[in-house]
Amino acid sequence: MAQARDDRELQGKVIALLGGSGFLGGHVAQELLSRGARLRIVSRHPERAFALKPLAGLGQVQFLRADITRPQSLAAAFAGVDSVVNLVGAFAGDLDALQGKGLGAVAAAARAAGASAFVHVSANGADAASPADYARTKAEGEAAVHAAFPGATILRPSVVFGPDDKFVNMFASLIAMLPVLPVFGPQAKLQPVFIDDVAEAIGQALSDPQAHGGKTYEIAGPEVITMLELNQRIAAATGRRRLFIELPDAVSALIAALPGSPISRDQWALLQAGNVASGALPGLRDLGITPRPLGLFLDRWAVRFRKHGRFGVAAKAG
């Protein structure tokens, strides 16, 4: 859950949440509902967000099936909206349509429908010159959104962590199972950001589009850690003594090129580049948010990965 709020700046506002059935979508929905918004969860699989129903008042949330790669399917979703939030992103598939130049048509449809605010969640490291299709299309998507909706707010989150993420939990699961683990890009730097801080940033941008419209924000946590340090901290939180093997870059690149590899070429290129805010753009504090570190939550979330679960002792090796 996001930090408790007393204000209701979005009371009665109709907000279309594209990609609202995903990992980030559920947290963003709760943040916006807490601000009094009326939500339209728009997704190819809206049923995946039905768990949000009990969190909303009567008529406060509705679910629509649509596909952003077919902008004509968004007409009903955007009818009468005050704002649109786009959370859609992917590492595979038609990235140009999902998060690249194709987003221009989505932003144009929102503007034509009369939306006064558009928040687009991109990614830290978006770069039109990147060899990784993910980073390249993220940058092209930002440009397309700005061209179609000049007052849009762009948010660039770093690696997002949360109790139900597929990042920290993936490493915790592997550490719980294996006594020896290879580490790709052990010295690659990350600046992980708490999911509810990202959700609050979206709420802040929507609550004051006059102040935040047309701007790009880097959404990163308060600390920079390496991939090796991340693994070591997770192992300590789960009470596991593990051997981590730091893979040389040449070996990592070779593994990433193999079919069925646990890391793709794009993911390896992104990891090599790191995921740290440049500092050249405004960040969470400029949105009035104090970012929360991973350490504030890690011990509590790691309980289920400890030997004997909550009946175990974190300080003992397993």
C-alpha positions as CSV (number, residue, x, y, z in Angstrom):
1,M,0.0,0.0,0.0
2,A,1.1,3.6,-0.7
3,Q,1.7,6.0,2.1
4,A,-1.6,7.1,3.8
5,R,-3.0,10.3,2.5
6,D,-5.7,12.7,3.8
7,D,-6.1,14.7,0.6
8,R,-8.5,13.9,-2.2
9,E,-7.1,16.0,-5.0
10,L,-8.4,13.6,-7.7
11,Q,-11.9,13.3,-6.2
12,G,-14.4,12.3,-9.0
13,K,-11.8,12.5,-11.7
14,V,-12.0,9.8,-14.4
15,I,-8.6,8.2,-15.0
16,A,-7.9,5.5,-17.6
17,L,-5.1,3.2,-16.4
18,L,-3.5,1.5,-19.4
19,G,-1.8,-1.8,-18.3
20,G,-3.6,-1.6,-15.0
21,S,-3.7,-5.3,-14.5
22,G,0.1,-5.7,-14.1
23,F,2.6,-5.6,-11.2
24,L,2.7,-1.8,-11.1
25,G,-0.9,-1.3,-12.0
26,G,-2.4,-2.7,-8.8
27,H,-0.3,-0.3,-6.7
28,V,-1.0,2.7,-8.9
29,A,-4.7,1.8,-8.7
30,Q,-4.7,1.8,-4.9
31,E,-2.9,5.1,-4.9
32,L,-5.3,6.8,-7.2
33,L,-8.4,5.3,-5.5
34,S,-7.0,6.7,-2.2
35,R,-7.1,10.1,-3.8
36,G,-10.7,9.8,-4.8
37,A,-10.3,9.0,-8.5
38,R,-12.7,6.9,-10.6
39,L,-10.7,4.3,-12.5
40,R,-10.9,2.5,-15.7
41,I,-8.6,-0.4,-15.7
42,V,-7.7,-0.9,-19.4
43,S,-5.9,-4.1,-20.3
44,R,-5.9,-7.1,-22.7
45,H,-6.6,-9.1,-19.6
46,P,-8.7,-6.9,-17.3
47,E,-9.8,-9.9,-15.2
48,R,-6.3,-10.1,-13.7
49,A,-7.2,-6.8,-11.8
50,F,-10.5,-8.0,-10.4
51,A,-8.9,-8.2,-6.9
52,L,-9.1,-4.4,-6.9
53,K,-12.9,-4.4,-6.7
54,P,-13.2,-4.6,-2.9
55,L,-10.8,-1.7,-2.5
56,A,-13.0,0.7,-4.4
57,G,-16.4,2.3,-3.6
58,L,-19.5,1.4,-5.6
59,G,-19.0,2.5,-9.2
60,Q,-15.5,3.8,-8.5
61,V,-13.7,1.3,-10.7
62,Q,-14.5,-0.4,-14.0
63,F,-12.7,-2.8,-16.3
64,L,-12.3,-2.6,-20.0
65,R,-10.6,-4.9,-22.5
66,A,-8.5,-3.1,-25.1
67,D,-5.1,-3.3,-26.8
68,I,-2.9,-0.3,-27.2
69,T,-1.4,-1.7,-30.4
70,R,-4.8,-1.1,-31.9
71,P,-5.6,2.5,-30.9
72,Q,-9.1,2.3,-32.3
73,S,-9.9,-0.1,-29.5
74,L,-9.2,2.7,-27.0
75,A,-12.2,4.9,-28.0
76,A,-14.5,3.6,-25.3
77,A,-11.7,3.6,-22.7
78,F,-11.0,7.3,-23.3
79,A,-14.5,8.6,-23.6
80,G,-15.0,11.3,-21.0
81,V,-11.7,10.8,-19.2
82,D,-9.9,13.5,-17.3
83,S,-6.5,11.8,-17.4
84,V,-4.7,8.8,-18.9
85,V,-1.8,6.8,-17.3
86,N,0.2,4.5,-19.5
87,L,2.0,1.6,-17.7
88,V,2.4,-0.7,-20.6
89,G,5.9,-2.1,-21.2
90,A,7.6,-5.3,-22.3
91,F,10.9,-6.9,-22.9
92,A,9.7,-9.1,-25.8
93,G,7.1,-8.9,-28.6
94,D,6.4,-5.9,-30.9
95,L,8.2,-3.3,-28.8
96,D,7.8,-0.6,-31.4
97,A,4.0,-0.9,-31.1
98,L,3.9,-1.6,-27.3
99,Q,6.3,1.0,-26.0
100,G,7.9,2.7,-29.0
101,K,6.7,5.0,-31.8
102,G,3.2,3.4,-31.7
103,L,2.5,5.2,-28.5
104,G,2.1,8.4,-30.5
105,A,-1.3,7.2,-31.6
106,V,-2.3,6.3,-28.0
107,A,-1.3,9.8,-26.7
108,A,-3.1,11.5,-29.7
109,A,-6.3,9.5,-28.9
110,A,-6.1,10.6,-25.3
111,R,-5.7,14.3,-26.3
112,A,-8.5,14.0,-28.9
113,A,-10.8,12.6,-26.2
114,G,-10.2,15.7,-24.1
115,A,-7.8,14.4,-21.4
116,S,-6.1,17.2,-19.6
117,A,-3.2,15.1,-18.3
118,F,-1.2,12.2,-19.6
119,V,1.4,10.3,-17.5
120,H,3.6,7.9,-19.4
121,V,5.8,5.5,-17.4
122,S,9.0,4.9,-19.4
123,A,12.3,3.5,-18.0
124,N,15.5,4.9,-16.6
125,G,18.1,4.4,-19.3
126,A,15.8,5.1,-22.2
127,D,18.2,5.9,-25.1
128,A,17.4,6.2,-28.8
129,A,21.0,5.2,-29.5
130,S,21.0,2.1,-27.3
131,P,21.9,-1.3,-28.9
132,A,19.1,-2.8,-26.7
133,D,15.7,-2.7,-28.4
134,Y,14.1,-2.2,-24.9
135,A,16.0,1.1,-24.2
136,R,15.7,2.3,-27.8
137,T,12.0,1.9,-28.0
138,K,11.5,3.4,-24.6
139,A,13.2,6.6,-25.8
140,E,11.2,6.5,-29.1
141,G,8.0,6.1,-27.1
142,E,8.8,9.2,-25.0
143,A,9.4,11.2,-28.1
144,A,6.2,10.0,-29.7
145,V,4.1,10.8,-26.6
146,H,5.6,14.3,-26.3
147,A,4.9,15.0,-29.9
148,A,1.3,13.9,-29.7
149,F,0.6,15.3,-26.2
150,P,3.1,18.1,-25.4
151,G,1.8,18.5,-21.8
152,A,2.5,14.8,-20.9
153,T,4.6,13.9,-17.9
154,I,7.2,11.2,-18.4
155,L,8.4,9.1,-15.5
156,R,11.6,7.1,-15.8
157,P,11.7,4.5,-12.9
158,S,14.8,2.5,-12.1
159,V,14.5,-1.2,-11.1
160,V,11.2,-1.4,-9.2
161,F,11.0,-3.5,-6.1
162,G,8.0,-4.5,-4.0
163,P,6.5,-7.4,-2.0
164,D,5.2,-9.1,-5.2
165,D,7.9,-8.2,-7.6
166,K,9.7,-10.6,-10.0
167,F,13.2,-9.1,-9.3
168,V,14.1,-9.3,-5.6
169,N,11.8,-12.3,-5.2
170,M,13.5,-14.1,-8.1
171,F,16.9,-13.8,-6.5
172,A,15.6,-14.7,-3.1
173,S,14.1,-17.9,-4.5
174,L,17.3,-18.9,-6.2
175,I,19.4,-18.1,-3.1
176,A,17.0,-20.3,-1.1
177,M,17.5,-23.2,-3.5
178,L,21.1,-23.1,-4.6
179,P,24.4,-23.1,-2.5
180,V,26.4,-21.5,-5.3
181,L,25.1,-18.8,-7.7
182,P,26.7,-17.0,-10.6
183,V,26.3,-13.2,-10.7
184,F,26.0,-11.5,-14.1
185,G,27.5,-8.0,-14.1
186,P,28.5,-8.2,-10.4
187,Q,29.7,-4.6,-10.4
188,A,26.8,-3.2,-12.4
189,K,25.1,-0.4,-10.4
190,L,21.4,-0.2,-9.6
191,Q,19.3,2.3,-7.8
192,P,16.1,0.3,-6.9
193,V,12.9,2.2,-6.2
194,F,10.0,1.2,-4.0
195,I,6.9,0.5,-6.0
196,D,4.6,2.6,-3.8
197,D,7.0,5.6,-4.3
198,V,6.5,5.1,-8.1
199,A,2.7,4.9,-7.6
200,E,2.8,8.1,-5.5
201,A,4.8,9.9,-8.1
202,I,2.1,9.1,-10.7
203,G,-0.5,10.4,-8.2
204,Q,1.4,13.7,-7.7
205,A,1.9,14.2,-11.4
206,L,-1.9,13.8,-12.0
207,S,-2.8,16.0,-9.1
208,D,-1.0,19.0,-10.5
209,P,-0.5,18.7,-14.3
210,Q,0.1,22.4,-14.5
211,A,3.3,22.0,-12.5
212,H,4.5,18.6,-13.8
213,G,3.2,18.5,-17.4
214,G,5.8,18.6,-20.1
215,K,8.5,17.4,-17.7
216,T,10.5,14.2,-17.4
217,Y,11.4,12.8,-14.0
218,E,13.9,10.2,-13.0
219,I,12.3,7.9,-10.4
220,A,15.0,6.2,-8.4
221,G,15.6,5.1,-4.8
222,P,17.9,6.7,-2.2
223,E,20.8,4.3,-2.6
224,V,23.1,2.9,-5.3
225,I,24.1,-0.8,-4.9
226,T,25.9,-3.3,-7.2
227,M,24.4,-6.6,-8.4
228,L,26.7,-8.5,-6.1
229,E,25.7,-6.4,-3.1
230,L,22.1,-6.9,-3.9
231,N,22.6,-10.7,-3.9
232,Q,24.6,-10.6,-0.7
233,R,21.9,-8.5,1.1
234,I,19.2,-10.8,0.0
235,A,21.2,-13.8,1.3
236,A,21.7,-12.1,4.6
237,A,18.0,-11.3,5.0
238,T,17.1,-14.9,4.2
239,G,19.7,-16.3,6.6
240,R,21.5,-18.1,3.9
241,R,25.3,-18.4,3.6
242,R,26.0,-18.7,-0.1
243,L,28.9,-18.6,-2.5
244,F,28.5,-16.0,-5.3
245,I,30.7,-16.4,-8.4
246,E,31.3,-13.1,-10.2
247,L,31.1,-13.9,-13.9
248,P,33.5,-12.0,-16.2
249,D,31.8,-9.8,-18.8
250,A,33.0,-12.0,-21.7
251,V,31.4,-15.1,-20.1
252,S,28.2,-13.2,-19.4
253,A,28.0,-12.0,-23.0
254,L,28.6,-15.6,-24.3
255,I,25.8,-17.0,-22.0
256,A,23.4,-14.2,-23.1
257,A,23.9,-15.2,-26.7
258,L,22.9,-18.8,-26.2
259,P,19.4,-20.0,-26.8
260,G,17.4,-20.6,-23.6
261,S,19.8,-18.5,-21.6
262,P,18.5,-17.0,-18.3
263,I,19.5,-13.6,-19.5
264,S,18.9,-12.2,-23.0
265,R,21.3,-10.1,-25.1
266,D,19.1,-7.0,-24.4
267,Q,19.0,-7.7,-20.7
268,W,22.8,-8.1,-20.6
269,A,23.3,-4.8,-22.5
270,L,21.0,-3.1,-20.1
271,L,22.7,-4.6,-17.1
272,Q,26.1,-3.5,-18.4
273,A,24.9,0.1,-18.8
274,G,23.6,0.0,-15.2
275,N,20.4,1.6,-13.9
276,V,21.3,4.7,-11.9
277,A,19.7,8.1,-12.2
278,S,21.8,10.6,-14.1
279,G,20.9,13.5,-11.8
280,A,20.4,15.7,-14.8
281,L,16.6,15.5,-14.4
282,P,14.2,16.2,-11.5
283,G,13.4,13.2,-9.3
284,L,11.1,12.0,-6.5
285,R,12.0,14.8,-4.1
286,D,10.9,17.3,-6.8
287,L,7.5,15.6,-6.6
288,G,7.4,16.0,-2.8
289,I,8.3,12.3,-2.2
290,T,11.0,11.0,0.1
291,P,12.2,7.7,-1.5
292,R,12.3,4.7,0.7
293,P,15.3,2.2,0.6
294,L,15.1,-1.6,0.0
295,G,16.6,-2.2,3.5
296,L,13.4,-0.8,5.1
297,F,11.5,-3.8,3.8
298,L,13.9,-6.6,2.9
299,D,14.0,-8.4,6.3
300,R,10.3,-8.5,6.5
301,W,9.7,-9.7,3.0
302,A,12.5,-12.3,3.2
303,V,10.7,-14.3,5.9
304,R,9.1,-16.8,3.5
305,F,12.5,-17.6,1.9
306,R,14.2,-18.4,5.2
307,K,14.8,-22.0,6.3
308,H,11.7,-22.9,8.3
309,G,10.0,-19.6,7.2
310,R,8.9,-17.4,10.0
311,F,9.8,-20.1,12.5
312,G,13.5,-19.8,11.5
313,V,16.1,-17.4,12.6
314,A,17.4,-14.9,10.1
315,A,20.8,-14.6,11.7
316,K,21.6,-18.4,11.2
317,A,22.9,-19.8,7.9
318,G,20.7,-22.2,6.1
